[in-house]
Amino acid sequence: MQKISSLIILLICFIQLSNAQIDKKVIQFSGVVVNGDSLQPVPYTNISLKGSNHGTMSDYFGFFSVVAESYDTIVFSSMGFRRSQYIIPGDLKENHYSIIQMLQKDTILLRETVIFPWPTKEQFEIAFVELQVPDDDLERARKNLSQDKIISISSTMPMDASMNYKNSTQQFNTKLYNAGQIPMNNLLNPIAWAKFVQAWKNGDFKRKSTDK
């Protein structure tokens, strides 16, 4: 009986000592959350008390304020940063406490996701076999620079602004040259006949008729 009484007394003393050691005190815990690399504020950081549903969130400038107790563990978490914890000291003489909490950046690596337009492997094999590969830039350049392509484009291409200006200027100069006299007849112009014969030998007229 005496042993049981002694055990009860020891248990009561132990509980009282534990309560005396863990004498929690209400604290107005506040501070600023900043980036550990640039010391810039980290806005909208989640601040929670570990083991409870109580917490808050920092504002745009990283400032926060929450009611806690001494020895509480404060958890700081924000997207793109590593989670950090801070334990409020138990030997505070005042009922308010402020800190500057730094968060370190954390790189999140996501697994590669490949999206295919074919639902089955068989459909992919059919699409791969029947695939028509388009011409690359080099092949398109070769086709555009081929002689037949250039001749076809040049025969149907209208004059640009510069050529129209030269043509109108030439006609105006011809009118000034022939002002007050009969216009020149190229049927009697030996230079025009020489150009005509040379063009005939070169096959220019034959080439034009073939293109048409």
C-alpha positions as CSV (number, residue, x, y, z in Angstrom):
1,M,0.0,0.0,0.0
2,Q,2.8,2.4,0.8
3,K,4.5,1.5,-2.5
4,I,1.3,2.5,-4.4
5,S,1.1,5.8,-2.5
6,S,4.7,6.6,-3.3
7,L,4.2,5.9,-7.0
8,I,1.1,8.2,-7.1
9,I,3.1,11.0,-5.3
10,L,6.0,10.6,-7.8
11,L,3.6,10.7,-10.8
12,I,2.0,13.9,-9.5
13,C,5.3,15.5,-9.0
14,F,6.4,14.6,-12.5
15,I,3.3,16.0,-14.1
16,Q,3.8,19.3,-12.1
17,L,7.4,19.5,-13.2
18,S,6.4,18.9,-16.9
19,N,3.8,21.6,-16.7
20,A,6.3,24.0,-15.1
21,Q,8.8,23.3,-17.8
22,I,6.3,23.7,-20.7
23,D,4.7,26.8,-19.5
24,K,3.4,28.2,-22.8
25,K,2.9,31.9,-23.3
26,V,0.7,33.6,-25.9
27,I,2.8,35.5,-28.4
28,Q,2.0,37.9,-31.3
29,F,4.3,36.4,-33.8
30,S,5.1,38.6,-36.9
31,G,7.8,39.3,-39.4
32,V,8.7,39.4,-43.1
33,V,9.3,36.5,-45.5
34,V,12.1,37.3,-48.0
35,N,14.0,35.5,-50.8
36,G,17.3,34.1,-49.5
37,D,19.0,35.0,-52.8
38,S,17.8,38.5,-53.5
39,L,16.3,39.5,-50.2
40,Q,13.1,40.4,-52.1
41,P,9.8,39.9,-50.3
42,V,8.0,36.6,-51.0
43,P,4.3,37.5,-51.3
44,Y,1.4,35.3,-50.2
45,T,3.5,32.8,-48.3
46,N,1.5,30.2,-46.3
47,I,2.3,30.4,-42.5
48,S,0.8,27.6,-40.4
49,L,1.3,26.3,-36.9
50,K,2.5,22.8,-37.0
51,G,-0.1,20.3,-35.6
52,S,-3.0,22.7,-35.8
53,N,-5.3,24.3,-38.4
54,H,-4.3,27.8,-37.3
55,G,-2.3,30.0,-39.6
56,T,-2.2,33.0,-41.9
57,M,-0.7,34.3,-45.2
58,S,1.8,37.0,-45.9
59,D,0.7,40.0,-47.9
60,Y,2.1,41.4,-51.1
61,F,5.2,42.8,-49.3
62,G,5.9,39.5,-47.4
63,F,4.6,40.8,-44.1
64,F,2.7,38.5,-41.7
65,S,1.3,38.5,-38.2
66,V,-0.3,35.6,-36.3
67,V,-1.1,34.7,-32.7
68,A,0.9,31.7,-31.5
69,E,2.4,30.3,-28.3
70,S,6.0,29.8,-27.1
71,Y,7.6,26.5,-28.3
72,D,5.2,26.4,-31.3
73,T,6.7,25.3,-34.6
74,I,5.9,27.7,-37.5
75,V,5.9,26.3,-41.0
76,F,6.6,28.6,-44.0
77,S,5.7,27.3,-47.5
78,S,5.4,28.9,-50.9
79,M,5.3,27.7,-54.5
80,G,8.9,27.6,-55.9
81,F,10.6,27.7,-52.5
82,R,11.7,25.0,-50.0
83,R,9.5,24.6,-46.9
84,S,11.1,26.1,-43.8
85,Q,10.3,25.9,-40.1
86,Y,10.9,28.1,-37.1
87,I,10.4,27.3,-33.4
88,I,9.3,30.2,-31.2
89,P,11.6,30.5,-28.2
90,G,10.2,29.8,-24.7
91,D,12.2,32.3,-22.8
92,L,10.6,35.5,-24.2
93,K,10.0,38.3,-21.8
94,E,7.5,40.1,-23.9
95,N,4.3,38.9,-25.6
96,H,5.4,39.9,-29.1
97,Y,8.2,38.6,-31.3
98,S,9.3,39.4,-34.9
99,I,11.7,37.7,-37.3
100,I,12.9,37.9,-40.9
101,Q,12.4,34.5,-42.4
102,M,14.4,33.6,-45.5
103,L,13.2,31.0,-48.1
104,Q,15.5,29.2,-50.5
105,K,14.4,28.7,-54.1
106,D,13.4,25.1,-55.0
107,T,13.4,23.8,-58.6
108,I,10.5,21.5,-59.4
109,L,11.3,19.0,-62.2
110,L,8.2,17.5,-63.9
111,R,8.3,14.3,-65.8
112,E,8.2,14.6,-69.6
113,T,4.7,14.1,-71.1
114,V,4.5,13.2,-74.8
115,I,1.0,13.5,-76.4
116,F,0.4,11.6,-79.6
117,P,-2.6,12.1,-82.0
118,W,-2.9,8.4,-82.5
119,P,-4.8,6.4,-79.9
120,T,-3.3,3.0,-80.8
121,K,0.0,1.6,-81.9
122,E,-1.5,0.2,-85.1
123,Q,-2.9,3.6,-86.2
124,F,0.5,5.1,-85.6
125,E,2.2,2.5,-87.9
126,I,-0.4,3.2,-90.6
127,A,0.1,6.9,-90.3
128,F,3.9,6.5,-90.3
129,V,3.9,4.4,-93.5
130,E,1.5,6.7,-95.4
131,L,3.1,9.9,-94.2
132,Q,4.0,12.4,-97.0
133,V,7.0,14.3,-95.9
134,P,6.9,17.9,-97.1
135,D,9.8,19.5,-98.9
136,D,12.3,21.3,-96.8
137,D,13.5,24.8,-97.3
138,L,16.4,23.8,-99.6
139,E,14.2,21.8,-101.9
140,R,11.6,24.6,-102.2
141,A,14.4,27.0,-103.0
142,R,15.6,24.7,-105.8
143,K,12.2,24.5,-107.3
144,N,11.7,28.3,-107.2
145,L,15.1,28.9,-108.8
146,S,14.7,26.4,-111.6
147,Q,14.9,27.9,-115.1
148,D,11.4,26.8,-116.1
149,K,9.9,28.4,-113.0
150,I,11.7,31.7,-113.6
151,I,10.7,31.9,-117.2
152,S,7.1,31.1,-116.3
153,I,7.0,33.8,-113.6
154,S,8.8,36.4,-115.7
155,S,6.3,36.0,-118.6
156,T,3.3,36.7,-116.4
157,M,4.8,39.1,-113.9
158,P,3.5,42.6,-114.4
159,M,5.7,45.7,-114.2
160,D,6.5,47.1,-110.9
161,A,6.4,50.8,-109.9
162,S,10.0,51.4,-111.1
163,M,9.4,49.9,-114.5
164,N,6.2,51.8,-115.0
165,Y,8.0,55.0,-114.2
166,K,10.7,54.3,-116.7
167,N,8.2,53.4,-119.4
168,S,6.1,56.5,-118.9
169,T,9.3,58.7,-118.8
170,Q,10.5,57.1,-122.1
171,Q,7.2,57.7,-123.8
172,F,7.2,61.3,-122.6
173,N,10.8,61.8,-123.9
174,T,9.8,60.2,-127.3
175,K,6.9,62.7,-127.6
176,L,9.3,65.6,-126.9
177,Y,11.8,64.2,-129.5
178,N,9.2,64.0,-132.2
179,A,7.5,67.3,-131.4
180,G,6.9,69.3,-134.6
181,Q,7.9,66.6,-137.0
182,I,6.8,63.2,-138.3
183,P,7.5,60.4,-136.0
184,M,10.3,58.0,-137.0
185,N,9.3,54.8,-138.8
186,N,11.3,51.8,-137.6
187,L,10.7,50.1,-141.0
188,L,13.5,52.3,-142.4
189,N,15.7,52.2,-139.3
190,P,18.8,50.0,-139.9
191,I,19.5,49.6,-136.2
192,A,16.0,48.2,-135.6
193,W,16.4,45.8,-138.5
194,A,19.8,44.6,-137.1
195,K,18.2,44.0,-133.7
196,F,15.4,42.1,-135.3
197,V,17.7,39.8,-137.3
198,Q,19.9,39.1,-134.2
199,A,16.8,38.2,-132.2
200,W,15.6,35.9,-135.0
201,K,19.0,34.1,-135.0
202,N,18.9,33.8,-131.2
203,G,15.5,32.2,-131.4
204,D,13.8,34.7,-129.2
205,F,10.5,34.6,-131.1
206,K,10.5,30.8,-131.2
207,R,11.0,30.7,-127.4
208,K,8.1,33.1,-126.8
209,S,5.8,31.1,-129.0
210,T,6.7,27.8,-127.2
211,D,6.1,29.4,-123.8
212,K,2.6,30.4,-124.9
